[in-house]
Amino acid sequence: MSDAFQVFLGALPEVCPRDGRRMVLTADADGRCEVFTWNAATRTARQVTNSPEGTVHCAIDAESYVWWFDEDTAGRGHWWFQPFTGGPRLPGLPGAPAGRPRGLAVTDGGTVAAALGLADGGTSLLVGRRGRAPREVLRVAGEGSLGGIDPEGELVALATVSDGTATVTVVTPDGRVVATLPGPDGPVGRFWCRGFSPRPGRSELLLVHERDDRYELATWTARRGLVTHSWCRFDTEVTARWYPDGDEVLVRQERHGRSQLHRVSLRARARRGVRTPAGSLLDAAPRPGGGLHYLWTDTAHPPVLRATDGLALPARGPQPQVPGQHTDLWTPTPDGPVHTLLSLPRPLDSRLTGTGSGPVSRAETDTAPPPAVFLVHGGPADHDRDAYDATVHSLVASGYAVARVNYRGSTGYGPRWRRAVEAGVGHPQVADLAAVRADLVRRGLVDHRATALWGVSWGAYLVLLALGTRPRLWQAGIAVKPVADWVTAHRTTTPTLRALDIRWFGGTPDQVPERYADSSPLTFAAQVRAPLLVVGADRDVKCPPEQIRSYLAALSAAGVTHEQMWLDTGHDGYDGAAHVAVLHRSLTFLQAHLPARRPATPSRPPARPGGPRSR
């Protein structure tokens, strides 16, 4: 096989702890996401999995065994493994119940820890030996994920989120609870688990402590308990990883749509920046000897793997460059400035363009402003970033301006901005979209007669809510796998999402029906005026098809012009063909209802665009 890959997911190859030349990764295989091995010494690859639905979860242990999670159409399955060079596939945890993957870790000695999401919405933490039946050491009622296992296999961490509180439970392999973090008398705030130190004998757990207005690093050991390193604070979201051969930590910060790296010594209380190109780091990992591997991208360039230690990483496939001009816009609002990543199909005069917090405007010119598509990100605990997006590429190449708005609730702007999602669910976000649209129109950057909305999942929900509550602003809409009817969605979705609904709305639909109605697109379906394309998935458990069909019926009853498209997939798919089909149908829909003039020399993304928009 060629050593050129298409990246499906924003993750680095997993590296064998004992032999850094042996790696496992996910990449494109005839339009699906599958698992591959990569031998950096010989620069050769081998395809490990070949599933009709695709495979996305993989790992490699110290003895070079490759692990992957084989799941069915409902997302439930089991872990399997085989030697790095190939051979029969073997059950990793025989006898374990089928579930959804919530993390896997294997010590150098072969002890395996895995978390599985169960059908009832709970989580099971399993510990055992590779290829042998495990034992359940902990079960929690809500959704959890594996936080790590220490090098000796004596402590295992499970991270959970319940009622908005993020906690970590540390247990022994026989099920004895050693610690619950932060504990009843611990510091206020949520704790995010980042794994045990890989150095033997330390058993030191790394955490990120979220406060009201900042994030701090923290550590826990059985001897010292929880220690918050308040001197090392960040104003926006961070994640962190231990260096494999020292006491230092690599921190990746997401700030205002771009990434920053920091190297932190907790012992010396020192922190310094790590230089990387401007843009976004979809993943970054420290390597032995101080090396760094990272996956870099910006809006104009697809993701590329880079290494500072000279190790040969898999090469990426075709590297098209997105045409047009890409810049930033900050829109002042009473609730704070809203950040937008703006892509224009034709470059502006340099005198009329600003970046960062500076002004962006268009003076009187002979060029009419283009139609604009607002790509509304999902999550909502996510954000649009200065990163390649095949949808942005396709739209700009077709003559559209693209606005990616990091509305209230987005990550990358601090805890207070992110928590704003819970106030009047959906409406603050719609207000931010409307404010940015008005700003772009006022500056003469987009055509006020031709603005559309396009979103996936939570982003699709905001599309429907915006079309119904502010119908005069938008001329077309595309909603892919949306929440369209809050009440039906609540009753048919997963237990985890039902619990989230209750937290957001302050109760169930029976307890606070007016709150669900006020935020439900179904309530405003008859007010929609713009042509609308709705895409649903027959096996979607997060945004179930029943609630989409009830919304479509309301559109039909009101005589609203709309189209529908149905996929035989779940909410998250690993088959690129489905994403390409939605992209083609959506572009055709836009050209019919919001035509754009194509640039003189259009550029197209690869036939199988890596990294589809998600959530």
C-alpha positions as CSV (number, residue, x, y, z in Angstrom):
1,M,0.0,0.0,0.0
2,S,1.1,3.6,-0.6
3,D,2.4,5.7,2.3
4,A,0.0,8.5,1.5
5,F,-3.1,8.7,3.7
6,Q,-6.3,10.7,3.8
7,V,-7.0,11.9,7.4
8,F,-10.5,11.0,8.7
9,L,-10.1,12.1,12.3
10,G,-8.1,14.7,14.1
11,A,-5.8,12.3,15.9
12,L,-2.1,11.3,15.7
13,P,-1.0,7.8,15.2
14,E,-0.7,5.9,18.5
15,V,2.9,4.9,19.2
16,C,4.2,1.7,20.7
17,P,5.7,2.5,24.1
18,R,8.7,0.2,23.6
19,D,9.3,0.9,19.9
20,G,8.4,4.3,18.7
21,R,8.8,3.2,15.0
22,R,5.7,1.1,15.3
23,M,2.4,3.0,15.1
24,V,-1.3,2.5,14.5
25,L,-3.7,5.0,13.0
26,T,-7.1,5.5,11.3
27,A,-7.2,6.6,7.7
28,D,-9.3,6.3,4.5
29,A,-9.9,2.9,3.0
30,D,-12.1,3.2,-0.1
31,G,-14.2,5.8,1.5
32,R,-14.4,4.3,5.0
33,C,-12.4,5.0,8.1
34,E,-10.3,1.9,8.9
35,V,-7.3,1.0,11.1
36,F,-3.8,0.7,9.7
37,T,-0.3,0.0,11.1
38,W,2.6,2.1,10.1
39,N,6.3,1.0,10.4
40,A,8.4,4.2,10.4
41,A,11.6,2.2,9.9
42,T,10.5,0.7,6.6
43,R,7.9,3.3,5.7
44,T,5.3,0.6,5.1
45,A,1.6,0.4,6.0
46,R,-0.8,-2.5,6.5
47,Q,-4.6,-2.3,6.7
48,V,-5.8,-4.0,9.8
49,T,-9.6,-3.7,9.7
50,N,-12.2,-3.9,6.9
51,S,-15.6,-3.3,8.3
52,P,-18.7,-2.3,6.2
53,E,-19.4,0.4,8.8
54,G,-15.8,1.5,9.2
55,T,-13.6,1.4,12.3
56,V,-12.4,4.3,14.3
57,H,-11.1,3.2,17.8
58,C,-7.7,1.7,17.9
59,A,-4.6,1.4,20.2
60,I,-1.2,-0.3,20.4
61,D,0.4,-1.7,23.5
62,A,4.0,-2.1,24.6
63,E,4.3,-5.6,23.1
64,S,3.2,-4.2,19.7
65,Y,-0.2,-5.8,19.8
66,V,-2.7,-3.7,17.7
67,W,-6.1,-3.2,19.3
68,W,-9.4,-2.1,17.6
69,F,-13.0,-1.9,18.5
70,D,-15.4,-3.8,16.2
71,E,-18.9,-2.3,16.6
72,D,-22.3,-3.2,15.1
73,T,-24.7,-0.8,13.4
74,A,-25.9,0.4,16.8
75,G,-22.4,1.3,17.9
76,R,-22.0,-1.6,20.4
77,G,-19.2,-4.2,20.1
78,H,-16.0,-5.6,21.6
79,W,-12.2,-5.1,21.6
80,W,-10.0,-7.3,19.5
81,F,-6.2,-7.5,19.0
82,Q,-3.5,-9.1,16.8
83,P,0.3,-8.8,16.4
84,F,1.7,-5.8,14.7
85,T,2.8,-7.8,11.7
86,G,-0.6,-9.6,11.3
87,G,-2.1,-12.9,12.3
88,P,-5.4,-14.1,13.6
89,R,-7.6,-11.6,15.4
90,L,-8.2,-12.5,19.0
91,P,-10.8,-11.3,21.5
92,G,-9.1,-8.7,23.8
93,L,-11.6,-9.1,26.7
94,P,-13.5,-12.4,26.1
95,G,-16.7,-12.6,28.0
96,A,-17.1,-8.8,28.4
97,P,-20.6,-7.5,27.6
98,A,-21.2,-5.7,24.3
99,G,-21.0,-1.9,24.7
100,R,-19.8,1.4,23.4
101,P,-16.1,2.1,23.6
102,R,-15.2,4.6,26.4
103,G,-11.5,4.1,26.5
104,L,-8.8,1.4,26.6
105,A,-5.3,1.2,28.2
106,V,-2.8,-1.6,28.5
107,T,0.2,-1.6,30.8
108,D,3.7,-2.8,29.8
109,G,2.9,-6.0,31.8
110,G,-0.3,-6.7,29.8
111,T,-2.9,-5.6,32.3
112,V,-5.9,-4.1,30.4
113,A,-8.4,-1.5,31.6
114,A,-11.4,-0.6,29.5
115,A,-14.6,1.3,30.0
116,L,-17.8,0.4,28.2
117,G,-21.0,2.3,27.7
118,L,-23.9,0.0,28.5
119,A,-27.4,-0.1,26.9
120,D,-29.0,1.3,30.1
121,G,-26.9,4.4,29.8
122,G,-24.4,3.3,32.6
123,T,-20.7,2.7,32.3
124,S,-18.8,-0.5,33.2
125,L,-15.1,-0.3,34.2
126,L,-13.3,-3.6,33.4
127,V,-9.8,-4.8,34.3
128,G,-8.1,-8.0,33.3
129,R,-5.3,-9.5,31.3
130,R,-4.9,-9.4,27.5
131,G,-7.0,-12.2,26.0
132,R,-8.6,-13.2,29.2
133,A,-11.9,-12.7,30.8
134,P,-11.9,-9.4,32.7
135,R,-13.7,-8.5,36.0
136,E,-16.0,-5.5,36.5
137,V,-14.4,-3.3,39.1
138,L,-16.8,-0.4,39.0
139,R,-20.2,0.5,37.5
140,V,-21.7,4.0,37.4
141,A,-25.2,5.0,36.4
142,G,-24.2,7.8,33.9
143,E,-21.7,8.2,31.1
144,G,-18.1,7.7,32.0
145,S,-14.7,7.3,30.2
146,L,-11.5,5.6,31.1
147,G,-9.1,8.1,32.7
148,G,-6.0,5.9,32.7
149,I,-4.2,3.1,34.5
150,D,-0.9,3.5,36.3
151,P,2.2,1.7,34.9
152,E,2.0,-1.1,37.6
153,G,-1.7,-1.8,36.9
154,E,-2.5,-1.0,40.6
155,L,-4.7,2.0,40.1
156,V,-7.4,2.8,37.5
157,A,-9.2,6.1,37.0
158,L,-12.8,6.5,35.6
159,A,-13.9,10.0,34.6
160,T,-17.7,10.8,34.8
161,V,-19.9,13.8,34.2
162,S,-23.2,14.0,36.2
163,D,-25.5,17.0,36.4
164,G,-22.7,19.1,34.9
165,T,-20.2,18.0,37.5
166,A,-17.0,16.3,36.2
167,T,-15.5,14.0,38.7
168,V,-12.8,11.2,38.7
169,T,-12.9,8.0,40.7
170,V,-9.7,6.1,41.4
171,V,-10.1,2.3,42.1
172,T,-7.8,-0.7,42.6
173,P,-8.2,-3.8,40.3
174,D,-10.2,-5.5,43.0
175,G,-12.8,-2.7,43.0
176,R,-11.7,-0.8,46.1
177,V,-12.4,3.0,45.8
178,V,-9.2,4.8,46.7
179,A,-10.3,8.4,45.9
180,T,-13.1,10.4,44.5
181,L,-12.0,13.8,43.0
182,P,-12.7,16.4,44.0
183,G,-14.5,14.9,46.9
184,P,-17.2,16.4,49.2
185,D,-14.6,18.7,50.9
186,G,-12.5,19.3,47.9
187,P,-12.1,22.5,45.8
188,V,-15.1,23.8,43.8
189,G,-15.1,23.1,40.1
190,R,-14.9,20.3,37.5
191,F,-12.0,18.0,37.1
192,W,-11.0,16.5,33.8
193,C,-8.7,13.4,33.9
194,R,-5.6,13.4,31.7
195,G,-4.0,10.1,32.7
196,F,-1.3,8.6,35.0
197,S,2.3,9.5,34.6
198,P,4.0,6.8,32.5
199,R,7.1,6.7,34.8
200,P,7.1,3.6,36.9
201,G,6.7,4.1,40.7
202,R,5.0,7.5,40.4
203,S,1.2,6.6,40.3
204,E,0.6,10.3,39.7
205,L,-2.6,11.3,38.0
206,L,-2.8,14.5,35.9
207,L,-6.0,16.6,35.8
208,V,-7.3,19.8,34.5
209,H,-9.3,21.8,37.1
210,E,-12.0,24.1,35.6
211,R,-12.8,27.1,37.7
212,D,-15.4,29.8,37.2
213,D,-13.1,31.9,35.0
214,R,-10.0,29.8,34.3
215,Y,-8.4,26.4,34.0
216,E,-5.5,25.1,36.2
217,L,-3.4,21.9,36.2
218,A,-3.8,19.6,39.1
219,T,-2.2,16.2,40.2
220,W,-3.2,13.5,42.6
221,T,-1.2,10.8,44.3
222,A,-2.4,8.4,47.1
223,R,0.3,9.9,49.4
224,R,-0.2,13.7,48.8
225,G,-3.8,13.7,47.7
226,L,-5.1,16.3,45.3
227,V,-2.8,19.2,44.5
228,T,-4.0,22.1,42.4
229,H,-1.2,24.0,40.7
230,S,-2.9,27.4,40.8
231,W,0.2,29.1,39.5
232,C,-0.3,27.4,36.1
233,R,-3.6,28.9,34.8
234,F,-5.1,29.4,31.4
235,D,-8.0,31.6,30.4
236,T,-9.5,29.1,27.8
237,E,-9.8,25.4,27.5
238,V,-6.8,23.2,27.7
239,T,-5.8,19.5,27.5
240,A,-2.6,18.0,28.8
241,R,-0.3,15.0,28.4
242,W,2.7,13.8,30.3
243,Y,6.1,13.7,28.6
244,P,7.0,9.9,28.4
245,D,10.4,10.2,30.1
246,G,10.1,13.1,32.5
247,D,8.0,15.0,35.0
248,E,7.0,17.7,32.5
249,V,3.6,18.1,30.8
250,L,2.6,19.3,27.3
251,V,-0.4,21.5,27.4
252,R,-2.5,22.3,24.3
253,Q,-4.7,25.3,24.6
254,E,-7.6,26.2,22.3
255,R,-7.9,29.9,22.2
256,H,-10.0,32.0,19.8
257,G,-10.1,29.4,17.1
258,R,-6.4,28.6,17.1
259,S,-4.0,26.4,19.1
260,Q,-1.1,27.1,21.4
261,L,1.3,24.7,23.0
262,H,3.0,25.1,26.4
263,R,5.7,22.9,28.1
264,V,5.1,22.9,31.8
265,S,7.4,21.7,34.6
266,L,5.3,21.1,37.7
267,R,8.3,20.5,39.9
268,A,10.2,23.7,38.8
269,R,7.0,25.7,38.6
270,A,8.0,26.8,35.1
271,R,6.1,27.2,31.8
272,R,7.2,28.2,28.4
273,G,5.6,28.3,24.9
274,V,6.3,25.7,22.2
275,R,6.5,27.3,18.8
276,T,4.3,25.8,16.0
277,P,2.9,27.3,12.9
278,A,-0.2,29.5,13.2
279,G,-3.4,27.6,12.8
280,S,-4.9,24.6,14.7
281,L,-3.3,21.5,16.2
282,L,-5.9,18.8,16.0
283,D,-3.6,16.7,18.1
284,A,-0.2,16.9,19.7
285,A,1.9,14.4,21.7
286,P,5.3,14.6,23.4
287,R,7.8,11.9,22.5
288,P,10.9,10.5,24.3
289,G,13.9,12.8,24.3
290,G,11.7,15.9,24.1
291,G,10.4,15.3,20.6
292,L,7.0,16.4,19.5
293,H,4.5,15.0,17.0
294,Y,1.5,17.1,16.0
295,L,-1.3,17.3,13.4
296,W,-1.4,20.8,12.0
297,T,-3.9,22.5,9.7
298,D,-5.4,25.9,8.9
299,T,-8.4,26.9,6.9
300,A,-6.4,26.9,3.6
301,H,-4.5,23.7,4.1
302,P,-5.6,20.1,4.9
303,P,-4.2,18.4,8.0
304,V,-0.5,17.3,7.9
305,L,1.5,15.2,10.3
306,R,4.8,16.7,11.6
307,A,7.5,15.4,13.8
308,T,10.5,17.3,15.4
309,D,12.4,14.1,16.2
310,G,13.1,13.0,12.6
311,L,10.8,10.0,12.8
312,A,9.0,9.3,9.5
313,L,5.3,9.8,9.9
314,P,2.8,8.7,7.3
315,A,2.6,11.2,4.4
316,R,-0.7,12.8,3.6
317,G,-2.4,12.4,0.2
318,P,-3.2,15.3,-2.1
319,Q,-2.8,18.8,-0.6
320,P,-5.2,21.1,-2.3
321,Q,-5.2,24.7,-1.1
322,V,-8.5,26.4,-0.4
323,P,-9.0,29.4,-2.7
324,G,-10.1,32.9,-1.6
325,Q,-9.2,34.9,1.4
326,H,-9.5,33.8,5.1
327,T,-9.7,36.2,7.9
328,D,-11.3,37.0,11.3
329,L,-14.1,39.2,12.4
330,W,-15.1,40.3,15.9
331,T,-18.7,41.5,16.3
332,P,-19.5,43.6,19.4
333,T,-22.7,42.6,21.2
334,P,-24.2,43.5,24.6
335,D,-23.1,40.1,25.8
336,G,-19.6,40.3,24.6
337,P,-17.7,40.2,21.3
338,V,-18.5,37.3,19.0
339,H,-15.6,35.8,17.0
340,T,-16.2,34.7,13.4
341,L,-13.8,32.9,10.9
342,L,-14.7,34.4,7.5
343,S,-13.7,32.9,4.1
344,L,-14.4,35.0,1.0
345,P,-14.4,33.6,-2.5
346,R,-12.4,36.5,-3.9
347,P,-9.5,38.3,-2.2
348,L,-10.3,41.7,-1.0
349,D,-8.1,44.8,-1.6
350,S,-5.4,44.5,1.2
351,R,-6.3,48.0,2.3
352,L,-9.8,46.9,3.2
353,T,-8.9,43.8,5.1
354,G,-8.0,43.3,8.8
355,T,-7.3,40.3,10.9
356,G,-7.6,39.4,14.6
357,S,-9.5,42.2,16.4
358,G,-9.0,44.8,13.6
359,P,-11.7,46.0,11.3
360,V,-12.8,44.1,8.2
361,S,-14.8,46.1,5.6
362,R,-15.5,46.5,1.9
363,A,-15.4,50.0,0.4
364,E,-17.4,50.9,-2.7
365,T,-16.0,48.7,-5.5
366,D,-17.2,47.2,-8.8
367,T,-17.5,43.8,-7.2
368,A,-20.9,42.9,-5.6
369,P,-20.7,41.2,-2.3
370,P,-21.1,37.4,-2.5
371,P,-23.9,35.2,-1.1
372,A,-23.0,33.8,2.3
373,V,-23.4,30.5,4.0
374,F,-23.2,30.4,7.8
375,L,-21.7,27.0,8.8
376,V,-23.0,26.5,12.3
377,H,-20.9,24.1,14.4
378,G,-22.2,21.4,16.5
379,G,-21.5,20.3,20.1
380,P,-22.4,22.7,21.6
381,A,-19.2,22.1,23.6
382,D,-17.1,22.6,20.5
383,H,-15.9,25.5,18.4
384,D,-15.0,26.3,14.8
385,R,-11.3,26.8,14.4
386,D,-8.7,27.9,11.9
387,A,-8.7,24.4,10.3
388,Y,-9.3,22.8,7.0
389,D,-13.0,21.9,6.4
390,A,-14.0,20.2,3.1
391,T,-17.4,21.9,3.3
392,V,-15.7,25.4,3.5
393,H,-13.5,24.4,0.6
394,S,-16.5,23.3,-1.6
395,L,-18.5,26.4,-0.7
396,V,-15.7,28.9,-1.4
397,A,-14.8,27.2,-4.6
398,S,-18.4,27.5,-5.6
399,G,-18.5,31.2,-5.1
400,Y,-19.9,31.5,-1.6
401,A,-18.6,33.4,1.4
402,V,-18.5,31.2,4.5
403,A,-19.0,32.5,8.1
404,R,-18.1,30.2,11.0
405,V,-19.4,31.8,14.1
406,N,-18.3,30.8,17.6
407,Y,-21.5,31.8,19.3
408,R,-22.1,31.7,23.1
409,G,-21.6,28.2,24.3
410,S,-18.6,27.6,22.1
411,T,-15.3,26.4,23.7
412,G,-12.1,28.3,23.2
413,Y,-13.3,31.5,24.9
414,G,-13.3,30.6,28.5
415,P,-15.7,28.9,31.0
416,R,-18.2,31.8,31.2
417,W,-18.7,32.0,27.4
418,R,-19.2,28.2,27.2
419,R,-21.7,28.1,30.1
420,A,-23.9,30.6,28.3
421,V,-25.5,27.8,26.3
422,E,-27.8,27.0,29.3
423,A,-29.6,30.3,29.4
424,G,-32.7,30.2,27.2
425,V,-31.5,27.1,25.2
426,G,-30.8,28.0,21.6
427,H,-32.0,31.6,21.6
428,P,-28.7,33.3,22.7
429,Q,-26.9,31.4,19.9
430,V,-29.5,32.4,17.3
431,A,-29.1,36.0,18.5
432,D,-25.3,35.8,18.0
433,L,-25.8,34.4,14.4
434,A,-28.1,37.3,13.6
435,A,-25.7,39.9,15.1
436,V,-22.8,38.6,12.9
437,R,-25.0,38.5,9.8
438,A,-26.0,42.2,10.4
439,D,-22.3,43.1,10.9
440,L,-21.2,41.4,7.7
441,V,-24.0,43.1,5.8
442,R,-23.2,46.5,7.3
443,R,-19.6,46.1,6.3
444,G,-20.6,45.2,2.7
445,L,-18.9,41.8,2.9
446,V,-21.9,39.7,2.1
447,D,-25.2,40.1,0.1
448,H,-28.0,40.8,2.5
449,R,-30.4,39.2,0.0
450,A,-28.6,35.9,0.0
451,T,-27.6,34.4,3.3
452,A,-28.1,30.8,4.2
453,L,-27.6,28.5,7.3
454,W,-26.0,25.0,7.3
455,G,-25.4,22.9,10.3
456,V,-25.0,19.4,11.6
457,S,-26.5,17.9,14.8
458,W,-26.6,20.8,17.4
459,G,-25.7,23.1,14.6
460,A,-28.6,21.8,12.6
461,Y,-30.9,22.5,15.6
462,L,-29.8,26.1,15.6
463,V,-30.4,26.3,11.9
464,L,-34.0,25.2,12.3
465,L,-34.6,27.5,15.4
466,A,-33.1,30.5,13.5
467,L,-35.2,29.9,10.4
468,G,-38.4,29.7,12.5
469,T,-37.7,32.6,15.0
470,R,-36.0,35.1,12.6
471,P,-37.4,34.1,9.2
472,R,-36.8,37.4,7.4
473,L,-33.0,37.1,7.8
474,W,-32.3,33.8,5.9
475,Q,-32.9,32.8,2.3
476,A,-32.1,29.0,2.6
477,G,-31.3,26.4,5.2
478,I,-29.6,23.0,5.5
479,A,-30.1,20.9,8.6
480,V,-28.2,17.6,8.9
481,K,-29.3,15.2,11.7
482,P,-30.9,18.0,13.8
483,V,-32.9,18.2,17.0
484,A,-36.2,19.3,15.5
485,D,-38.8,18.4,18.2
486,W,-37.4,18.7,21.7
487,V,-40.1,16.7,23.4
488,T,-40.0,13.7,21.1
489,A,-36.2,13.9,21.0
490,H,-36.0,13.8,24.8
491,R,-38.2,10.7,24.9
492,T,-36.4,8.8,22.2
493,T,-32.8,9.7,22.6
494,T,-30.1,8.2,24.8
495,P,-30.2,8.3,28.7
496,T,-27.1,10.5,28.7
497,L,-28.7,13.1,26.5
498,R,-32.0,13.0,28.4
499,A,-30.0,13.8,31.6
500,L,-28.4,16.7,29.7
501,D,-31.8,18.0,28.7
502,I,-33.1,17.9,32.2
503,R,-30.1,19.9,33.4
504,W,-30.4,22.5,30.6
505,F,-34.2,23.0,30.9
506,G,-34.5,22.4,34.6
507,G,-36.8,19.4,34.4
508,T,-38.5,17.0,32.0
509,P,-41.0,18.0,29.3
510,D,-43.8,17.0,31.7
511,Q,-42.4,19.3,34.4
512,V,-41.4,22.4,32.4
513,P,-43.3,22.0,29.1
514,E,-43.1,25.7,28.3
515,R,-39.3,25.7,28.3
516,Y,-39.1,22.8,25.9
517,A,-41.7,24.5,23.7
518,D,-39.9,27.8,23.7
519,S,-36.7,26.2,22.4
520,S,-38.1,23.7,20.1
521,P,-38.0,24.3,16.3
522,L,-41.3,22.4,16.0
523,T,-43.0,25.3,17.8
524,F,-41.9,27.7,15.0
525,A,-42.1,25.4,12.0
526,A,-45.1,27.2,10.4
527,Q,-43.1,30.5,10.5
528,V,-40.2,29.2,8.3
529,R,-40.1,31.1,5.0
530,A,-36.8,30.0,3.5
531,P,-36.4,26.8,1.4
532,L,-35.1,24.1,3.7
533,L,-33.2,20.8,3.2
534,V,-33.4,18.4,6.1
535,V,-31.2,15.3,6.3
536,G,-32.0,12.5,8.8
537,A,-30.5,9.2,9.6
538,D,-32.6,6.1,10.2
539,R,-30.3,4.6,12.9
540,D,-29.6,7.9,14.7
541,V,-29.9,7.4,18.5
542,K,-28.7,11.0,19.4
543,C,-31.1,12.9,17.1
544,P,-33.6,10.1,16.4
545,P,-35.6,10.0,13.2
546,E,-39.0,10.1,14.8
547,Q,-38.6,13.7,16.0
548,I,-37.3,14.8,12.6
549,R,-40.4,13.3,10.9
550,S,-42.7,15.1,13.2
551,Y,-41.0,18.4,12.2
552,L,-41.2,17.5,8.5
553,A,-44.9,16.8,8.9
554,A,-45.4,20.3,10.5
555,L,-43.5,21.9,7.6
556,S,-45.8,20.1,5.1
557,A,-48.9,21.1,7.0
558,A,-47.8,24.8,6.9
559,G,-46.9,24.6,3.2
560,V,-43.2,25.4,3.8
561,T,-41.0,24.6,0.8
562,H,-38.6,21.8,1.9
563,E,-36.7,18.8,0.8
564,Q,-35.6,15.7,2.7
565,M,-32.8,13.2,2.5
566,W,-32.5,10.0,4.5
567,L,-29.3,8.1,5.3
568,D,-29.0,4.5,6.4
569,T,-26.5,5.4,9.1
570,G,-26.3,6.3,12.8
571,H,-25.5,9.8,14.1
572,D,-21.7,9.4,13.7
573,G,-20.6,7.5,10.6
574,Y,-17.2,6.3,9.4
575,D,-18.3,5.9,5.8
576,G,-17.1,8.8,3.6
577,A,-19.6,8.1,0.9
578,A,-22.5,9.2,3.0
579,H,-20.7,12.5,3.8
580,V,-19.9,13.1,0.1
581,A,-23.6,12.3,-0.8
582,V,-24.8,14.9,1.7
583,L,-22.3,17.5,0.5
584,H,-23.3,17.0,-3.1
585,R,-27.0,17.2,-2.3
586,S,-26.5,20.3,-0.2
587,L,-24.5,22.1,-2.8
588,T,-27.1,21.3,-5.4
589,F,-29.8,22.6,-3.1
590,L,-27.9,25.9,-2.5
591,Q,-27.2,26.5,-6.2
592,A,-31.0,26.1,-6.9
593,H,-32.1,28.5,-4.1
594,L,-29.1,30.7,-3.5
595,P,-27.1,30.7,-6.7
596,A,-23.5,32.0,-6.6
597,R,-21.1,33.1,-9.3
598,R,-18.2,30.6,-9.5
599,P,-14.7,31.9,-9.3
600,A,-12.7,32.0,-12.5
601,T,-10.4,29.2,-11.4
602,P,-12.4,27.0,-9.0
603,S,-10.5,24.6,-6.7
604,R,-12.1,21.3,-5.5
605,P,-11.4,19.3,-2.4
606,P,-10.3,15.6,-2.7
607,A,-12.9,13.2,-3.9
608,R,-13.1,11.8,-0.4
609,P,-12.8,14.7,2.0
610,G,-11.1,13.8,5.2
611,G,-12.5,14.9,8.5
612,P,-16.3,15.5,7.9
613,R,-18.0,18.1,10.1
614,S,-19.3,16.3,13.2
615,R,-21.5,16.6,16.2
